[in-house]
């Protein structure tokens, strides 16, 4: 209960402060942990074992989301970037550890453990900030993926590394392979992996089919849980990490038709347990240890992160990321990941490391994880604006030579690029602003003048010539950013015509509230074109179908405007939405009598026919 | 090479009784090219090159349409504006259409007697068709007599069927290479060729 209460208090707080949920869990853990308030005592470690199951489930889900096709598409950055990152970082850390007098096996284990980054924290943060689509985000994702996979061989290698050390260790768990030599242990491990793959391929699908046929949803959830638990138990039996097994199980099931079903069943358990896991991590930070050797621990944290950061920066350069993207890439991945805990518990089981050292590294890992969201915050607030400003300054000089363009386009993704290309084809030059620096560079190489930067910034709009331009086309991906640009433009450049892309009806309403006149809902035209083609393929006349779509579109826009006017009162909105749907239903059902879609009454001879029929009767 | 081309224009065919009947037959006469303008150009963007090529390939060109407001649906005007280019259809070098026959296949709401100087509409259909006649002339074509179906709002199924059969017969005669076209401009209504003795050149 203490855990849940702590989570409820701290996670929203952390989110509010822009730190992200992960950091919230960690802080909650630190505060209720034995070091501070002491609500939870030593049982924290037990909780941690329990909560590790959250990690198991996370890996299962990561596995299930890993489509082979996606892997194949990213293969060069996964293998190249990811592989090099893990190998170089691991080698560098291991080398330093060896130099300061650690035995070679321990050094290697340390290197491997510390080379990993935190998938949970990094992906979560990248998603929150909307950086996933940037090239740095993609690269980071690739590296994380490779790391997730690299855990498997690492777990398999550790028993070999521990070979000597484990010999004199008393058997601590009833594992099948205790009395086997090192090579046989590895063989057992591989055998278990094979079992999972084969079972996943040939056993699970028929089983799922039977379960699905019963149509009892709880049964499905139970099966999914049973599957994960079963894998975990099997893995424990052979003395392997259950997380690894779950990951494998997930990958095997990635192409199964029950994939989404499984995902949604496991997801809530994972979220809860992972939160618990993070709290446990926070609680496990031993502040007494840190107080005893503050400089050593902080030094280790800073040193390792700096080392990893440098390796990442070098790799980013080799793989041609632009400077600011490269910095984001390095900042994101410089931390040490949650896998480290898994691996650490494994090393302490196999007695690769001493208890004190494990405790110390745990603290280091936890601190570095806690620092990650802070570092990303630093990047967002300090480094990104710096690059935005400096690039614009450099561009502005070039701009003075050229004439000012009448059109500014903010956002040159799949939406804005189409508009921009169309205008260009018609001889209209536009100044283009975009937030993806790599795309900016690529367009530069094609001879298209593009500014890197956030169009909601006043100075950037000035530099782009907003004072003399006639219109601003806002085609950015994120609704919030769009709204910011609109507000900025309305306040400082009221003469600009605004043509704004909206993603859905909700965005449209907000733009209407801001008084934007020209709003373009992004998929409306396409879906109506589909409708037109469908009508035609069903035998409708081309011209009539086209007109019907245009009429429908106008009607829809009218409805939307009407709804927008009523929207301030939420209740009224809902009831009126319902009324509109009722109205629409009535209209549609009246189609056959006199179609509301048809405004071509001039072409309808029916009334003339009626009149003439009337004359005929008169004559008779 | 097909001899007869029909450029058909109706913006609301689903509401038409006569044209939908006519089409069923006209479309399927072998050796006649049927070109549905509204279906082809629902956005009114006429493909000039395609249309000119079609014109070059035929000797007798019909515009088939309802007689909206003593004229034709909008796309027919669009078609004339864009396809009959200066230097191609008319002007010193515009000889592409020279010697071809041009005419209309028309459905009119009013009865035949209403299209008289003393009738409801005050003029004959021929008089109303003056822009088409002069257009043909300017493009070095002969304007043949139009095929007019009067009083379509009063027609019942059997009337429509009769007209359909007649149009089919007319088109089949024209399609036949042996048929002499020279008397066509002198006729009042194209269906009169059915009364002419079967003639050969």
Boltz contact constraints between the chains, C-beta under 6 A:
constraints:
  - contact:
      token1: [A, 541]
      token2: [B, 13]
      max_distance: 6.0
  - contact:
      token1: [A, 542]
      token2: [B, 39]
      max_distance: 6.0
  - contact:
      token1: [A, 542]
      token2: [B, 42]
      max_distance: 6.0
  - contact:
      token1: [A, 543]
      token2: [B, 11]
      max_distance: 6.0
  - contact:
      token1: [A, 543]
      token2: [B, 38]
      max_distance: 6.0
  - contact:
      token1: [A, 543]
      token2: [B, 42]
      max_distance: 6.0
  - contact:
      token1: [A, 546]
      token2: [B, 42]
      max_distance: 6.0
  - contact:
      token1: [A, 600]
      token2: [B, 12]
      max_distance: 6.0
  - contact:
      token1: [A, 603]
      token2: [B, 11]
      max_distance: 6.0
  - contact:
      token1: [A, 603]
      token2: [B, 12]
      max_distance: 6.0
  - contact:
      token1: [A, 604]
      token2: [B, 15]
      max_distance: 6.0
  - contact:
      token1: [A, 608]
      token2: [B, 153]
      max_distance: 6.0
  - contact:
      token1: [A, 609]
      token2: [B, 153]
      max_distance: 6.0
  - contact:
      token1: [A, 612]
      token2: [B, 153]
      max_distance: 6.0
  - contact:
      token1: [A, 612]
      token2: [B, 154]
      max_distance: 6.0
